[in-house]
Amino acid sequence: MKDLLLYLITFIISYLFYFIFVLSRKNILKKFPEGKEMQYLKYRYKVKITDKNLKKIANKVCLANSFILSTTVYVVCLFDKLIIEISVGLITLLVLVLVIYHLIGTYYGERGGK
């Protein structure tokens, strides 16, 4: 139960951070397509980012980043030794980033950015 609470708190705090500092500010949202995540989606999956779909894609990326962060924190907290925590945390982080961004990329790549 304590782990689930940690997961939820981490997810909510990280998403609120993204929402307040990225999604709700128009000048930062305009620069969002220049970020590394969006560049990866553009070049790897040919996602077309327009002003029309920017907010939707940015919201999905922020949700994905919050999920990745909270899941990594949850998995790391399952172990006691530092070297195991670091190793498992890095592996979890890399796998989640690749899988989640693949899902987002194929979703928006197939739809043509709609």
C-alpha positions as CSV (number, residue, x, y, z in Angstrom):
1,M,0.0,0.0,0.0
2,K,2.9,2.4,0.8
3,D,4.5,1.7,-2.5
4,L,1.3,2.4,-4.4
5,L,0.9,5.7,-2.5
6,L,4.5,6.6,-3.4
7,Y,3.7,5.7,-7.1
8,L,0.6,7.9,-7.2
9,I,2.2,10.8,-5.4
10,T,5.2,10.7,-7.7
11,F,2.9,10.5,-10.8
12,I,0.7,13.4,-9.7
13,I,3.5,15.7,-8.6
14,S,5.5,15.1,-11.8
15,Y,2.4,15.6,-14.0
16,L,1.4,18.8,-12.2
17,F,5.0,20.1,-12.6
18,Y,4.8,19.4,-16.4
19,F,1.3,20.9,-16.6
20,I,2.1,24.1,-14.7
21,F,5.5,24.8,-16.2
22,V,5.0,23.5,-19.8
23,L,1.5,22.9,-20.9
24,S,-0.1,26.0,-19.3
25,R,2.5,28.5,-20.6
26,K,2.0,29.3,-24.3
27,N,5.5,30.7,-24.9
28,I,7.1,27.5,-23.5
29,L,4.6,25.3,-25.4
30,K,5.6,26.9,-28.6
31,K,9.2,25.8,-27.9
32,F,8.1,22.3,-27.0
33,P,8.6,20.9,-30.6
34,E,12.3,21.8,-30.3
35,G,12.7,19.4,-27.3
36,K,14.6,16.2,-27.5
37,E,11.5,14.0,-27.1
38,M,9.7,15.8,-30.0
39,Q,12.8,15.7,-32.2
40,Y,13.0,11.9,-31.6
41,L,9.4,11.5,-32.6
42,K,9.8,13.6,-35.7
43,Y,12.8,11.9,-37.1
44,R,12.3,8.4,-36.0
45,Y,8.5,8.0,-36.5
46,K,7.8,10.9,-38.9
47,V,5.3,12.6,-36.6
48,K,4.0,15.8,-38.0
49,I,3.7,18.4,-35.4
50,T,1.4,21.3,-36.2
51,D,-0.1,24.1,-34.0
52,K,-3.4,22.2,-34.2
53,N,-2.1,19.0,-32.5
54,L,0.8,20.4,-30.5
55,K,-1.2,20.6,-27.2
56,K,-2.4,17.0,-27.6
57,I,1.0,15.6,-28.4
58,A,2.6,17.6,-25.6
59,N,0.0,16.3,-23.1
60,K,0.7,12.7,-24.2
61,V,4.4,13.2,-23.8
62,C,4.0,14.8,-20.4
63,L,1.8,11.9,-19.3
64,A,4.3,9.4,-20.6
65,N,7.2,11.2,-18.8
66,S,5.2,11.2,-15.6
67,F,4.5,7.5,-16.0
68,I,8.1,6.7,-16.8
69,L,9.4,8.6,-13.8
70,S,6.9,7.2,-11.3
71,T,7.3,3.6,-12.5
72,T,11.1,3.9,-12.3
73,V,10.9,5.3,-8.8
74,Y,8.5,2.5,-7.8
75,V,10.8,-0.2,-9.2
76,V,13.9,1.3,-7.6
77,C,12.2,1.3,-4.2
78,L,11.7,-2.4,-4.3
79,F,15.4,-3.1,-3.8
80,D,17.7,-2.4,-0.8
81,K,21.2,-2.3,-2.2
82,L,22.4,0.8,-3.9
83,I,24.2,-0.8,-6.8
84,I,21.1,-2.9,-7.6
85,E,18.9,0.1,-7.3
86,I,21.0,2.0,-9.8
87,S,21.3,-0.9,-12.2
88,V,17.7,-1.8,-12.2
89,G,16.7,1.9,-12.3
90,L,18.7,2.6,-15.4
91,I,17.5,-0.5,-17.2
92,T,13.9,0.2,-16.3
93,L,14.2,3.8,-17.4
94,L,15.7,2.9,-20.8
95,V,13.2,0.2,-21.5
96,L,10.2,2.4,-20.5
97,V,11.5,5.4,-22.5
98,L,12.0,3.2,-25.7
99,V,8.6,1.4,-25.3
100,I,6.5,4.4,-24.4
101,Y,7.9,6.7,-27.1
102,H,7.6,3.9,-29.6
103,L,3.9,3.6,-28.8
104,I,3.4,7.4,-29.0
105,G,5.4,7.6,-32.3
106,T,3.5,4.8,-34.0
107,Y,0.2,6.2,-32.8
108,Y,0.8,9.7,-34.2
109,G,2.9,8.5,-37.1
110,E,0.1,6.3,-38.4
111,R,-2.5,8.9,-37.9
112,G,-0.5,11.5,-39.7
113,G,-0.3,13.9,-36.8
114,K,-4.1,14.0,-36.3
